[in-house]
Amino acid sequence: MKKIVGIIAFLFVLVVGGVYLFAQERQLMRATWLWNPWLLVKNEERIFSFLEKKQISDVYVQIDEEIPIDTYRQFVRHATEKGIRVYVLDGAPHWIETNEGIERLFRWIDRYESAAEQNEKFSGVHLDVEPYLHERWRTNREEAIVSYQTLLQRTRQLSSERSLRFEVDIPFWFDEVQYVNGNLAEWVIAHTDGVAIMAYRDEAKAIINIVKKEMNFAKKYNKSIVIGVETGQVEEGDHVSFVEESETYMNEQLAIVQQHYARTKSFSGIAVHHLEQWMNRNEKTGEGGMDE
């Protein structure tokens, strides 16, 4: 009997220990959005100083065709040297009207990649479309969803042809949107390589609860989820953004979220929206790095 109990105890230690090591060894992302790429022209050094201080691993960088391609190439090269992955970021609600927006973006990507060295390559494409901000979402939601899905399918095709990872931003409430054939959040997760959920709440428990369905969808399709939080001023209410809380409090809440989902394979990390306002906030308050 003692021998059996000993074997069971040993197996339990192995299982628990394995889960613990799995959670510890996973390299979880710490991402952010760079919506104002002119900051790269003005002061790239300031950008990298902040990214390193915040231990950022992934940056979604807005593409502006007025900025010289060499500016992006230099940024990606320096980011690669620092172990930071850079994604092409673009999209707008009107992109659901035609494919012109995405086709134009990939023409830019092709020009960029044609002369890029290996350490200047983008890691993927990160789309932020937000179709619910388009008038069609109010007047004919079914048509708007079909147009949105068509856009994502085309983007997936173009990304795959170039061996680029394809990711999309979605709001947490997409899991409440039903279309003819199913659930919109599930469809997006199934048809992309990964999603960043705009889980805009300022308390860990709320963040954990509003992404549960997406986590299950991601597990079903073996896809990855990044949980995004807001740091800027918003109109939806005080509970949506960390703008009124300290960075220390935000990091404490994010640590709880990360700990909660540490054993969830589909959970890939945290993203903070967005770089410029996050930097300005830190400079205004004098707050420092991740461990404060």
Secondary structure, DSSP 8 states (H G I E B T S, - for coil): -HHHHHHHHHHHHHHHHHHHHHHHHS--EEEEEE--THHHHHHHHHHHHHHHHTT--EEEEE--TTS-HHHHHHHHHHHHHTT-EEEEEE--GGGGT-SHHHHHHHHHHHHHHHT--GGG---EEEE---GGGSHHHHH-HHHHHHHHHHHHHHHHHHHHHTT-EEEEEEEGGGGG-EETTEEHHHHHHHTSSEEEEE---SSHHHHHHHTHHHHHHHHHHT-EEEEEEE-S--SS-TTS-STTS-HHHHHHHHHHHHHHTTT-TTEEEEEEE-HHHHHHHHHHHT---TT-
